[in-house]
Amino acid sequence: MKPLAHNPRRNLYPPAQKVELSWVSALLLSTLLAGCLPTDEEASQPVPEPVRPVRVITVEELPGGETVTLTGNIQAQDDVALAFRVGGQLLKRTVNVGNQVRAGQVVARLDGINERHAVDAARANLAAAMARLVEARNTVQRYEPLLPRGFVARAQFDRAVEARDAAQAQVNAAQAQVDTAENQLSFTTLLADGPGTVTERGAEPGEVVAAGRMIVRLAREGGRDAVFDVPPRVIEAGSADDAVTVALSTDPKVTATGRVREVSPQADSVTRTFKVRVGLARPPAAMRLGSTVTGTIQLGGLAGIELPNSALTATQGAPAVWILDPQTNTVALRNIDVARYELDRVLVSQGLDVGELVVTAGVQTLRPGQQVRLAGNLVGAQP
């Protein structure tokens, strides 16, 4: 048998020495772990709270009032839809959009052949009725001198008088028919009832139109209105006596002033705004119908301090805000009195002083005395 080769790594340490080394290794490991763990004194110390970023605005007292600017367009104070009072085929329209018309000018004509025939028939009936009336009158005139002499009986004379009266009634009825037919014929010609400008057309020659259908729309000469879609908040805050400055959008130097002339009693079903017409005093010629304009009005209001809604919080059931002390960079909670709530802001009547810094962003995560820093180092930045 071949003897085993000697392995120098085997039995390098005797068993007793191995046990001693294991004990030393364990002691060193426990010492290292003990050094990594915090002491009781260190564990009792509080962990520093992170400095939270906030945004602030500087309190400024604003004068009462608010300037509101809206966009609208120029329209005529009065416009009318010219239409036929009878139906028929449109033969001719003598005006177009943009044309100036005068009172009594022919605007359009219908095919009035049926109406002319009706006039001819009515006049023929009138002529026949007139003939019967003449005959009845002549009969009465012949019988009247013969009645006292007994050559004509009283009953025969009375029947002649009745026939004369009936003939007169027929003449009156026929005359009324003639007047009606002639009116119907006149309705086939559409006339302008006053001077103005054609702003729209509703039918073309050759179409069969019904009575009352708009043929042209006429903006009458005279006043001009600036028409705006106004939100309810402005309606409630404004007054009919407030002056409105209207400027042409393409040339703001062209201006005119006016006052509210008409406010729609019902809001638009989609935009929930109210249509307001502002009557313009001596509008310049450049403010043509349909021109886009901007209207500016100064609304009255309470003087006070305005804050964005994001600055508001509450304490003890009352509105409050966080005030930043710039010396210590800490915040404090303070109650305020709100005079009015608006869509995106509030008007503060009491509780703030001019120059103080009010937190507008991050208010929900703050506590009294907390250390904060300005986000982006922008003092007065809006949220």
Backbone torsions as a table, in degrees:
resi	resn	phi	psi	omega
1	MET	NA	140.3	-177.8
2	LYS	-83.2	131.6	-178.4
3	PRO	-68.4	150.2	179.3
4	LEU	-67.2	141.0	177.2
5	ALA	-73.3	148.1	-179.3
6	HIS	-78.2	128.2	176.5
7	ASN	-102.2	114.8	-176.8
8	PRO	-67.4	-23.1	-178.2
9	ARG	-81.9	-14.7	-178.5
10	ARG	-82.8	139.6	177.4
11	ASN	57.8	38.8	178.9
12	LEU	-66.9	-39.2	178.8
13	TYR	-119.6	143.4	176.3
14	PRO	-72.5	163.2	-178.0
15	PRO	-57.5	-38.7	-178.5
16	ALA	-65.0	-40.4	-180.0
17	GLN	-66.4	-35.4	177.4
18	LYS	-61.3	-42.0	179.8
19	VAL	-64.1	-38.8	-179.8
20	GLU	-67.2	-40.3	178.5
21	LEU	-65.8	-38.5	178.8
22	SER	-62.7	-38.4	179.7
23	TRP	-67.5	-39.4	178.9
24	VAL	-65.3	-41.6	179.5
25	SER	-62.4	-42.0	178.7
26	ALA	-63.8	-39.3	179.4
27	LEU	-63.8	-44.0	178.4
28	LEU	-63.2	-40.1	-179.7
29	LEU	-64.5	-42.3	179.0
30	SER	-65.5	-35.1	178.7
31	THR	-65.7	-42.5	178.7
32	LEU	-63.7	-42.5	179.0
33	LEU	-64.7	-38.5	178.7
34	ALA	-64.2	-34.4	178.2
35	GLY	-69.9	-26.6	179.8
36	CYS	-79.7	-28.5	-178.3
37	LEU	-78.3	143.2	178.6
38	PRO	-70.9	152.7	175.8
39	THR	-78.1	170.2	179.1
40	ASP	-62.7	-35.8	-179.8
41	GLU	-68.8	-41.2	179.2
42	GLU	-68.5	-37.6	179.7
43	ALA	-66.3	-28.8	-178.5
44	SER	-77.2	-18.0	-179.8
45	GLN	-74.7	136.3	-179.2
46	PRO	-70.0	147.8	177.3
47	VAL	-76.6	130.1	-179.1
48	PRO	-59.6	133.2	179.9
49	GLU	-78.0	138.1	-179.4
50	PRO	-65.2	144.7	177.9
51	VAL	-78.2	120.4	-174.9
52	ARG	-87.7	140.3	176.2
53	PRO	-81.6	141.9	178.2
54	VAL	-139.0	165.0	171.6
55	ARG	-120.4	145.7	-175.2
56	VAL	-134.7	163.1	168.9
57	ILE	-128.1	155.0	177.3
58	THR	-90.5	131.2	-177.3
59	VAL	-67.9	127.1	175.6
60	GLU	-132.0	137.5	177.4
61	GLU	-88.3	124.1	-177.1
62	LEU	-100.7	146.1	174.9
63	PRO	-69.8	160.3	179.6
64	GLY	-66.0	148.2	176.9
65	GLY	110.6	165.0	-178.1
66	GLU	-151.7	136.6	177.9
67	THR	-95.6	124.0	-178.5
68	VAL	-117.6	132.6	178.5
69	THR	-124.1	128.6	-178.9
70	LEU	-129.6	159.0	179.4
71	THR	-108.6	135.9	-180.0
72	GLY	-147.2	-157.1	179.6
73	ASN	-147.5	164.3	-178.1
74	ILE	-90.7	131.5	175.7
75	GLN	-135.1	161.2	176.8
76	ALA	-73.7	146.2	176.4
77	GLN	-62.4	-38.8	179.5
78	ASP	-129.9	129.4	170.6
79	ASP	-137.3	155.6	-174.1
80	VAL	-138.1	142.8	175.0
81	ALA	-94.1	110.0	179.8
82	LEU	-80.1	129.8	-176.5
83	ALA	-145.4	156.3	175.9
84	PHE	-76.9	149.2	176.7
85	ARG	-89.9	-4.7	175.1
86	VAL	-132.3	160.1	178.0
87	GLY	-92.4	163.2	178.7
88	GLY	161.5	-174.8	179.4
89	GLN	-89.5	129.1	-179.5
90	LEU	-75.5	115.6	179.9
91	LEU	-87.5	-37.9	-172.0
92	LYS	-154.6	139.5	170.4
93	ARG	-123.5	119.2	-170.3
94	THR	-91.9	-4.0	-178.5
95	VAL	-128.7	162.0	178.0
96	ASN	-135.6	174.3	-178.1
97	VAL	-61.4	131.9	179.9
98	GLY	96.4	-13.4	-179.3
99	ASN	-73.3	144.2	172.7
100	GLN	-89.3	135.5	179.7
101	VAL	-124.7	157.0	178.2
102	ARG	-113.0	166.9	-179.7
103	ALA	-64.4	132.6	178.9
104	GLY	84.3	-0.9	-179.8
105	GLN	-72.1	141.3	177.8
106	VAL	-71.3	126.4	-178.9
107	VAL	-100.8	-41.5	-177.9
108	ALA	-160.0	163.3	178.7
109	ARG	-136.0	146.2	173.6
110	LEU	-103.3	161.7	170.8
111	ASP	-72.2	106.6	-174.1
112	GLY	-104.5	29.9	-177.3
113	ILE	-63.2	-40.2	178.7
114	ASN	-65.4	-38.8	179.4
115	GLU	-67.5	-37.2	177.6
116	ARG	-66.8	-39.3	176.1
117	HIS	-62.9	-38.8	178.7
118	ALA	-64.6	-35.5	176.9
119	VAL	-66.8	-43.9	179.2
120	ASP	-61.1	-42.2	179.8
121	ALA	-65.9	-40.3	-179.7
122	ALA	-66.7	-38.4	178.9
123	ARG	-68.4	-35.4	176.8
124	ALA	-65.4	-42.1	177.2
125	ASN	-62.7	-37.5	178.4
126	LEU	-65.8	-39.9	179.0
127	ALA	-63.9	-42.0	178.2
128	ALA	-63.7	-41.8	179.5
129	ALA	-65.5	-37.2	177.7
130	MET	-64.6	-38.2	178.1
131	ALA	-63.4	-44.0	178.8
132	ARG	-65.3	-34.5	178.8
133	LEU	-67.2	-41.8	178.6
134	VAL	-61.9	-42.1	179.4
135	GLU	-64.4	-41.8	-179.9
136	ALA	-65.9	-38.4	178.7
137	ARG	-65.4	-41.9	179.4
138	ASN	-62.5	-39.4	179.3
139	THR	-61.9	-44.6	179.3
140	VAL	-63.7	-40.9	-180.0
141	GLN	-64.7	-33.7	177.6
142	ARG	-71.7	-40.4	-176.5
143	TYR	-74.5	-27.2	-171.5
144	GLU	-62.4	-44.6	178.3
145	PRO	-74.7	-19.5	-179.1
146	LEU	-83.9	-18.3	-176.8
147	LEU	-64.2	-45.0	-179.7
148	PRO	-66.2	-26.5	-177.5
149	ARG	-87.6	-4.0	175.6
150	GLY	85.0	6.0	179.6
151	PHE	-78.3	-16.7	177.8
152	VAL	-128.1	132.0	179.2
153	ALA	-71.7	153.8	179.9
154	ARG	-61.9	-39.2	-178.8
155	ALA	-66.0	-39.0	179.3
156	GLN	-65.6	-38.1	178.9
157	PHE	-67.3	-40.4	179.4
158	ASP	-63.4	-38.5	178.3
159	ARG	-65.6	-33.6	177.4
160	ALA	-67.3	-39.4	177.9
161	VAL	-66.1	-40.6	178.5
162	GLU	-64.3	-39.6	178.3
163	ALA	-64.6	-38.0	177.8
164	ARG	-64.2	-43.9	-179.7
165	ASP	-65.5	-39.0	178.1
166	ALA	-65.1	-38.8	178.7
167	ALA	-65.9	-36.6	177.4
168	GLN	-64.5	-40.4	178.2
169	ALA	-64.1	-39.6	177.8
170	GLN	-64.0	-36.9	177.2
171	VAL	-64.4	-42.3	179.4
172	ASN	-62.4	-43.0	178.9
173	ALA	-64.6	-41.9	-180.0
174	ALA	-65.4	-36.2	178.7
175	GLN	-65.8	-38.8	177.9
176	ALA	-64.0	-38.7	177.3
177	GLN	-64.1	-38.4	177.4
178	VAL	-63.7	-43.8	179.7
179	ASP	-61.8	-42.4	179.5
180	THR	-64.1	-43.8	-179.5
181	ALA	-65.3	-39.2	178.9
182	GLU	-67.4	-36.4	176.1
183	ASN	-64.1	-43.3	178.2
184	GLN	-60.6	-38.0	178.0
185	LEU	-66.9	-38.8	179.6
186	SER	-67.3	-26.8	179.9
187	PHE	-70.4	-11.5	177.4
188	THR	-80.5	-3.7	174.4
189	THR	-114.3	121.9	-177.4
190	LEU	-96.3	123.7	-178.2
191	LEU	-114.7	147.9	174.3
192	ALA	-75.3	131.0	-178.4
193	ASP	-85.2	-1.0	178.0
194	GLY	-176.2	169.1	179.8
195	PRO	-71.5	149.1	179.3
196	GLY	174.0	-167.3	-177.9
197	THR	-124.1	135.4	178.5
198	VAL	-76.1	122.4	-178.7
199	THR	-110.4	-12.4	-177.6
200	GLU	-161.7	148.1	173.6
201	ARG	-121.4	146.2	-174.3
202	GLY	-120.3	-7.0	179.6
203	ALA	-152.3	153.7	-180.0
204	GLU	-114.8	152.9	177.5
205	PRO	-55.4	138.2	-177.6
206	GLY	101.6	-21.3	178.8
207	GLU	-76.1	148.6	171.7
208	VAL	-93.1	116.7	-174.4
209	VAL	-110.7	148.3	177.0
210	ALA	-89.8	160.4	177.4
211	ALA	-61.8	133.2	179.4
212	GLY	92.3	-8.9	179.2
213	ARG	-72.5	135.5	-178.3
214	MET	-66.2	125.1	176.5
215	ILE	-95.2	-49.6	172.5
216	VAL	-141.8	152.8	174.0
217	ARG	-106.6	131.2	-173.8
218	LEU	-116.3	122.2	172.7
219	ALA	-89.6	114.0	-174.1
220	ARG	-72.1	149.6	177.4
221	GLU	-68.7	152.2	-179.1
222	GLY	132.5	-130.0	-174.0
223	GLY	-73.9	161.6	175.6
224	ARG	-125.7	144.1	177.9
225	ASP	-117.5	144.1	166.2
226	ALA	-99.7	121.4	-172.9
227	VAL	-108.7	129.5	-177.2
228	PHE	-130.8	152.5	169.5
229	ASP	-98.2	112.0	-168.8
230	VAL	-111.0	133.2	177.3
231	PRO	-70.4	157.7	-176.8
232	PRO	-59.2	-34.8	-177.7
233	ARG	-60.6	-39.5	178.7
234	VAL	-71.3	-36.5	177.7
235	ILE	-60.5	-43.6	-177.6
236	GLU	-69.9	-36.0	-176.7
237	ALA	-84.4	-22.4	-175.7
238	GLY	-84.1	173.8	178.9
239	SER	-139.0	150.6	179.9
240	ALA	-65.6	-18.8	-179.8
241	ASP	-87.9	-7.9	180.0
242	ASP	-68.6	133.7	178.1
243	ALA	-78.0	138.9	179.9
244	VAL	-115.7	127.2	176.7
245	THR	-96.9	123.1	-177.1
246	VAL	-113.6	129.4	-179.4
247	ALA	-125.9	144.5	178.1
248	LEU	-72.0	129.2	-176.1
249	SER	-63.0	-37.7	-178.9
250	THR	-77.3	-19.5	178.7
251	ASP	-148.9	88.5	-175.8
252	PRO	-59.4	-14.6	177.9
253	LYS	-71.4	-21.8	178.5
254	VAL	-84.8	109.6	-174.9
255	THR	-130.2	163.2	173.8
256	ALA	-153.2	158.3	178.3
257	THR	-115.0	154.7	179.9
258	GLY	-163.2	178.3	178.2
259	ARG	-132.9	157.0	-178.0
260	VAL	-63.0	124.1	-179.2
261	ARG	-104.5	-30.6	-175.9
262	GLU	-154.7	136.3	177.1
263	VAL	-124.4	126.9	179.6
264	SER	-62.2	133.6	-179.5
265	PRO	-76.6	-9.7	-176.3
266	GLN	-130.7	137.0	179.6
267	ALA	-76.0	152.3	175.7
268	ASP	-63.6	138.2	-175.1
269	SER	-68.3	-20.5	-177.9
270	VAL	-100.6	-54.5	-175.2
271	THR	-86.0	-16.3	-177.8
272	ARG	59.3	31.5	175.4
273	THR	-111.1	163.1	-179.2
274	PHE	-109.1	137.6	178.7
275	LYS	-82.4	124.7	-177.9
276	VAL	-121.1	130.8	177.5
277	ARG	-107.4	125.0	179.3
278	VAL	-107.7	116.5	177.3
279	GLY	-74.9	125.2	-176.6
280	LEU	-92.5	137.7	176.9
281	ALA	-94.3	116.7	179.6
282	ARG	50.7	63.1	179.5
283	PRO	-67.6	142.6	178.4
284	PRO	-68.6	159.3	-178.0
285	ALA	-64.3	-25.3	-179.3
286	ALA	-67.5	-20.7	177.7
287	MET	-83.8	77.7	-178.9
288	ARG	-78.8	165.8	178.1
289	LEU	-59.9	131.8	179.7
290	GLY	88.1	-5.9	-179.7
291	SER	-65.4	143.7	177.4
292	THR	-83.9	130.9	-177.5
293	VAL	-133.9	162.7	173.0
294	THR	-116.7	135.1	179.0
295	GLY	-111.9	132.7	-179.4
296	THR	-120.4	132.0	179.9
297	ILE	-137.0	140.7	178.2
298	GLN	-99.6	113.1	-179.4
299	LEU	-90.0	140.3	174.3
300	GLY	-73.2	153.2	-179.8
301	GLY	-167.4	177.7	-179.4
302	LEU	-84.0	141.0	173.3
303	ALA	-76.8	145.9	-179.2
304	GLY	170.6	-161.0	-177.6
305	ILE	-113.6	128.1	-179.6
306	GLU	-101.9	134.7	176.8
307	LEU	-129.7	148.0	173.2
308	PRO	-68.6	152.7	-179.5
309	ASN	-60.7	-26.8	-178.5
310	SER	-66.4	-16.5	179.7
311	ALA	-81.1	-13.9	-173.9
312	LEU	-79.6	140.4	166.4
313	THR	-139.8	-165.2	-177.4
314	ALA	-146.2	147.7	173.6
315	THR	-145.6	131.6	-178.1
316	GLN	54.5	38.5	176.9
317	GLY	72.8	11.6	-179.7
318	ALA	-123.4	150.4	179.0
319	PRO	-64.8	145.5	-178.6
320	ALA	-151.2	165.5	176.6
321	VAL	-137.7	160.7	176.0
322	TRP	-94.4	129.6	179.7
323	ILE	-106.4	130.1	179.6
324	LEU	-96.1	128.2	174.0
325	ASP	-90.6	109.8	-175.9
326	PRO	-67.6	-17.4	-179.8
327	GLN	-75.4	-40.3	-176.8
328	THR	-109.3	-6.9	-177.0
329	ASN	56.9	37.5	175.3
330	THR	-117.3	161.8	-176.9
331	VAL	-116.7	153.2	177.2
332	ALA	-137.4	144.9	-178.7
333	LEU	-90.9	134.5	-177.8
334	ARG	-138.6	135.6	176.0
335	ASN	-75.7	147.0	177.9
336	ILE	-133.3	162.5	174.0
337	ASP	-105.6	121.9	-178.8
338	VAL	-96.4	122.7	179.0
339	ALA	-82.2	-35.2	-177.5
340	ARG	-157.9	137.2	174.1
341	TYR	-99.1	133.2	176.0
342	GLU	-121.6	-176.7	-172.9
343	LEU	-61.1	-44.2	-175.7
344	ASP	-127.0	10.7	-177.6
345	ARG	-157.7	169.9	177.0
346	VAL	-131.7	153.1	176.6
347	LEU	-107.4	117.6	-176.5
348	VAL	-94.8	128.7	180.0
349	SER	-96.4	-34.4	-178.8
350	GLN	-146.1	155.9	174.0
351	GLY	113.4	-12.5	-178.7
352	LEU	-128.0	151.2	176.3
353	ASP	-114.8	148.7	179.3
354	VAL	-62.2	133.9	179.0
355	GLY	99.3	-15.2	178.7
356	GLU	-71.6	156.4	-179.8
357	LEU	-103.4	123.1	-178.8
358	VAL	-110.9	131.2	179.8
359	VAL	-74.5	130.3	-179.3
360	THR	-114.3	-11.4	179.2
361	ALA	-140.3	133.5	-178.8
362	GLY	91.6	17.7	-174.5
363	VAL	-70.6	-22.6	-175.1
364	GLN	-78.7	-12.4	-176.5
365	THR	-112.5	13.5	-176.4
366	LEU	-97.8	158.8	172.8
367	ARG	-137.4	156.5	-179.0
368	PRO	-57.3	134.5	178.9
369	GLY	79.5	5.6	-177.2
370	GLN	-72.7	141.9	176.6
371	GLN	-78.8	132.4	-179.2
372	VAL	-134.6	168.4	173.3
373	ARG	-137.1	154.6	-178.9
374	LEU	-78.3	128.4	-179.6
375	ALA	-67.7	120.3	178.8
376	GLY	71.0	8.7	-179.4
377	ASN	56.7	34.7	-178.7
378	LEU	-108.8	94.2	177.2
379	VAL	-72.9	131.9	-179.6
380	GLY	85.8	4.6	179.8
381	ALA	-70.3	140.9	177.5
382	GLN	-78.8	152.7	179.3
383	PRO	-70.0	NA	NA
